[in-house]
Amino acid sequence: MGESKPFPVNAWYAAAWNYEIKRELTARRICGKDVVLYRRSDGQVAALEDACWHRLLP
């Protein structure tokens, strides 16, 4: 048998309530992955991996 995954893949997961996401970065751990959420200038929410590629730190 194959390796068991702790979370279903290709699924939607709630990360925050709408009112929680502002212009500043909001850190979350979702399915074992560190991400940051923020609201763009057009009002849409965006998510990025919580890692600085220059120093490989959160």
Backbone torsions as a table, in degrees:
resi	resn	phi	psi	omega
1	MET	NA	156.1	-179.6
2	GLY	-79.3	172.7	179.0
3	GLU	-68.7	135.3	179.8
4	SER	-78.4	134.6	176.8
5	LYS	-94.4	137.1	-179.1
6	PRO	-73.0	-20.8	-179.6
7	PHE	-133.8	144.6	174.8
8	PRO	-62.4	137.4	177.8
9	VAL	-90.8	164.2	-179.1
10	ASN	55.8	45.2	179.0
11	ALA	-132.3	161.2	177.2
12	TRP	-94.4	138.9	176.8
13	TYR	-129.9	135.9	177.2
14	ALA	-71.0	132.5	-178.5
15	ALA	-108.2	-30.8	-177.6
16	ALA	-170.9	162.7	170.4
17	TRP	-77.4	153.2	-178.6
18	ASN	-53.6	-44.2	-176.6
19	TYR	-69.1	-17.3	-178.7
20	GLU	-75.6	-25.4	-173.3
21	ILE	-93.8	115.4	179.9
22	LYS	-112.8	-165.0	179.4
23	ARG	-72.7	-28.2	179.8
24	GLU	-79.5	160.7	-178.7
25	LEU	-68.9	137.9	177.2
26	THR	-122.6	114.0	-176.6
27	ALA	-81.7	141.0	176.1
28	ARG	-144.8	154.6	170.1
29	ARG	-112.9	118.6	-177.6
30	ILE	-124.2	118.4	-179.9
31	CYS	53.7	39.7	177.6
32	GLY	81.4	2.6	-180.0
33	LYS	-110.3	134.8	176.3
34	ASP	-84.2	125.4	178.6
35	VAL	-133.3	160.7	170.9
36	VAL	-122.0	140.9	178.9
37	LEU	-116.0	147.0	175.7
38	TYR	-156.0	162.9	178.9
39	ARG	-102.4	124.7	179.3
40	ARG	-72.9	169.1	-178.4
41	SER	-63.5	-23.7	177.8
42	ASP	-87.2	2.8	177.0
43	GLY	94.5	-12.4	179.0
44	GLN	-74.0	151.1	177.2
45	VAL	-92.7	138.9	178.2
46	ALA	-126.0	154.5	179.0
47	ALA	-132.1	140.5	177.5
48	LEU	-134.2	156.2	172.1
49	GLU	-64.2	137.4	-178.0
50	ASP	-82.3	76.2	-179.8
51	ALA	-152.9	132.2	173.3
52	CYS	-86.7	117.3	-176.5
53	TRP	-71.9	-15.0	177.5
54	HIS	-77.6	-35.3	-176.2
55	ARG	-121.8	-4.0	-178.3
56	LEU	56.4	41.6	176.8
57	LEU	-125.5	159.9	176.8
58	PRO	-62.7	NA	NA
